[in-house]
């Protein structure tokens, strides 16, 4: 795989994980909390971004089938979910700026749908590549 393409995919996965962790933390932690959790939130966001980018960047090192299947599903879910989330979150803001419920499309519909379809697509990709055999993959 081309290095520039790998960098792009790793950055996309890291940004997606950072954003999704931000949304998850907004839903979990109350906004008017008296405990200073900004450092904890930043650490969790950066940790999620790092591991997502690392997952996408690294080449498969183990040949166990279940690990490779999980990796393919996770990469597909991260990439498709991120694209779906950003398209649904930013699209209504661009095309219908006066709509007050636009970002909810990305949070509740296109993001989760992208994660599900990306996971299924990753599994399909894994099984189609596995059927061809290791000699044909290179």
C-alpha positions in Angstrom: 0.0 0.0 0.0 1.2 3.5 -0.8 2.7 5.3 2.2 0.8 8.5 1.4 -2.5 6.6 1.3 -1.6 4.8 4.6 -0.8 8.2 6.2 -4.2 9.6 5.0 -6.1 6.6 6.3 -4.3 6.7 9.7 -5.0 10.4 10.1 -8.6 9.9 9.1 -9.0 7.2 11.7 -7.2 9.2 14.4 -9.4 12.3 13.7 -12.5 10.1 13.7 -11.6 8.4 17.0 -10.8 11.8 18.5 -14.2 13.3 17.4 -16.2 10.2 18.4 -14.5 10.2 21.8 -15.4 13.9 22.2 -19.1 13.1 21.5 -19.0 10.1 23.9 -17.5 12.2 26.6 -20.0 15.0 26.2 -22.8 12.4 26.6 -21.1 10.7 29.6 -19.7 13.6 31.6 -22.0 16.5 32.7 -21.1 20.0 31.4 -21.5 21.7 34.8 -19.3 19.3 36.8 -17.2 20.9 39.5 -14.3 18.4 39.0 -11.7 19.6 36.5 -11.8 16.8 33.9 -10.3 18.7 31.0 -7.0 16.9 31.3 -8.7 13.5 31.6 -10.9 14.2 28.6 -7.9 15.3 26.5 -6.0 12.2 27.6 -8.9 9.9 26.6 -9.4 11.7 23.3 -5.7 11.5 22.4 -5.4 7.9 23.5 -8.4 6.9 21.3 -6.9 8.8 18.4 -3.5 7.2 18.9 -4.8 3.7 19.0 -7.1 4.1 16.0 -4.3 5.6 13.9 -1.9 2.8 15.0 -4.5 0.2 14.2 -4.9 1.5 10.7 -1.2 2.2 10.1 0.4 -1.1 11.2 0.5 -4.0 8.9 -0.8 -7.3 10.1 1.8 -9.1 12.2 -0.1 -12.1 13.4 -1.5 -14.8 11.1 -4.3 -15.9 13.4 -7.6 -15.7 11.7 -9.7 -14.2 14.5 -7.2 -11.4 15.1 -7.1 -10.6 11.4 -10.9 -10.7 11.1 -11.2 -8.4 14.1 -8.7 -6.0 12.6 -10.5 -5.9 9.2 -13.8 -5.3 10.9 -12.4 -2.5 13.2 -10.6 -0.7 10.3 -13.7 -0.9 8.1 -16.0 0.3 11.0 -13.6 3.2 11.9 -13.2 4.4 8.3 -16.8 4.1 7.1 -18.2 5.3 10.5 -15.9 8.3 10.4 -16.8 9.3 6.9 -20.5 8.8 7.7 -20.3 10.8 10.9 -18.5 13.7 9.3 -20.8 13.7 6.2 -23.9 13.6 8.3 -22.6 16.1 10.9 -21.1 18.7 8.5 -23.3 18.1 5.5 -26.5 19.6 6.9 -24.5 22.6 8.2 -23.2 23.3 4.7 -26.3 22.6 2.7 -29.0 23.7 5.2 -27.4 26.2 7.5 -30.7 27.3 9.1 -31.7 23.9 10.2 -31.2 23.5 13.9 -31.2 19.7 13.9 -28.7 19.1 11.2 -25.8 17.7 13.2 -28.1 15.1 14.7 -28.1 13.3 11.4 -24.4 12.4 11.8 -24.6 11.6 15.4 -27.7 9.3 15.3 -28.0 8.1 11.7 -25.1 8.2 9.3 -22.3 7.7 11.9 -23.8 4.5 13.5 -24.9 3.3 10.0 -21.4 3.8 8.7 -19.9 1.9 11.6 -22.3 -1.1 11.0 -21.8 -1.1 7.2 -18.1 -0.6 7.6 -17.8 -3.5 9.9 -19.7 -5.7 7.6 -17.6 -4.5 4.7 -14.4 -5.2 6.6 -15.6 -8.8 7.3 -16.5 -9.3 3.6 -13.1 -8.0 2.6 -11.4 -10.3 5.0 -13.2 -13.4 3.8 -12.8 -12.5 0.1 -9.0 -12.0 0.6 -8.7 -15.2 2.6 -10.4 -17.2 -0.1 -7.8 -16.1 -2.7 -4.9 -17.4 -0.6 -1.7 -15.7 0.7 0.2 -16.0 -2.6 -2.3 -13.9 -4.5 -2.5 -11.1 -1.9 0.8 -9.5 -2.8 
